[in-house]
Amino acid sequence: MSGDTTEDGAPASQERARGAALGLPADGPGALATFGRRSGQFAIDAISSALVTALFTAPEPPGNWSLLTFGLMTVFFLLATGQTPGMRLLGLRLAHPAEGHRLAPWRAVVRTALLILLVPALVVDSDGRGLHDRLTDTAVVRD
């Protein structure tokens, strides 16, 4: 067993760091965000979308209209600043596949549409990236 190695020649007992396959650091700025932080960011964005929508639907509850607000706010903020309000509050940002480039509108729209479905966000790879991030070649990282 002492001679076991992985494909890249590292000892089998050492696990590959999250984000290493993407060229991201294991810790600190630029490292992949944890599931807990991403969940918190999603909750902040969902609640703020519901509150904004409630301003227009009061006295009725916002219902599914908050999904529209969530989608519009998410796409707008990702294109304008690269992070949603929840991401900013928790020190996260969306990393573009090509460093230094702006996020293409189609990536923001597709990623957000998949995120609204929620299930793609829960289907994660070994790095913890959701299906919506893998399909748009993006990653949520620490800022």
N, C-alpha and C positions, 0 to 999 in steps of 0.2 A: 503493500500500500504506500510505502514512502516514495515510490517512483511515480505516482499518479500526477499527471499534469493536465491542465486544460488545453484547449486548442491554441491559445496564444502563448503557451509555454509557462504560465504561472502555476504554482503549486495548486492542486485541486482543493486543498483545505482553505485557500484564500478565495473569498467571494469577490466577484467583480463589483466595483463601486457603482452605485446608481448614477446613471448619466455618462459613464465612461465611454459607452459605445457611441454616444452623441458628441463626444469631445468636451463634455462639461466637467467642471471640478466636482469633487466628492462633497465638499462643504464650502460654506461661505457664499459671497455674491456670485451669481451665475449657476449655482448648484440647483438641481431639480427641487421643486417645492415638495414638501411632505403632503401626504393625503389629508392629514389633519388641517394644515393651513389652507389647502385647496378647498376643503369642505367648508371651513370658516368663511373663506372668501365668497364661495357660492352662496352661503346663507346670508351674508351681508348684502350681496347684490340682489338676491331674491326678495329679501324683506324690504330693501329700499325701493325696489320696483313696485312691490305691492303697495307701499305707502304713497308713492307718487301717483299710482293709478287710483288709489282711494280718494285722492283729492278731486278727481274728475267723476267718480262714480258715487260719491257720498250722497245720500245716506246708505246706499246699497253697498255690499262688500265688492271688492274689485273682481273677484272670480278669475276666469281665464284671461281677462283683459290684461292682467299683470304679466302674462307670458309675452304679450306683444310689447309691453313696456320694457320687460327684461331683454328681449331680443334687440329692440331699437337702441336701448341704452348701452348694451354690451358691444354691439357693432360700432356704434358711434365712438365710445371711449377707446376701444381697441385701435380703431383707425386714427383717432386724434392723438392719443397719448401712449398707446401700447399697454395700457392697464385699465381695468375697470375700477370704480371707486373701492370695491372690496379688496382688490389686489393692492391698491395704493395704501389702504389702511393696514394691511398685513405685510407690507414690504415685499410684494411679488410683482412680476411683470411677465408679459408674454414674449418669449424669445422667438425671433424670426429665424428661418432656416439659413439665411445668408446674413451674417453679422453686418450691422450697419445699414441695412435696407429697411424700408417701411413695409408694413404688413399689407399684402394685396387685399383689396376689398373682397374677393371671392373667398379667401382664406378666413376672413373674419365672419362672413355670412355663413359659410358651411360649418365652421367650428361652432358658432352660436346655435345654429339650427340643430346640430347633433347634441349640443349641451342641453338644449330645451327638452330633448327626448329623455335625458338623464341616463338611460341605460348605457349608451356609448361611453359616458364618463366613468362608469363603474367597471367597464371591461378594460383592465389595465395590463400592460406588459411588465416585464421584469424590472424596468426602470420606474414603474409607477405611472407612466403616461397613459391617459385614457385614449380610447379609440378615436375620439374627436381630435385629439392632438396628433395622433399618428397619421390620420388621413390628410391632415392639413400641414404636416411636417412642422409642427410648432411644439413648444414645451413651455410650461409655466415654471419660472425659475425665481430664485431669491434675488431681490434687487440690491 
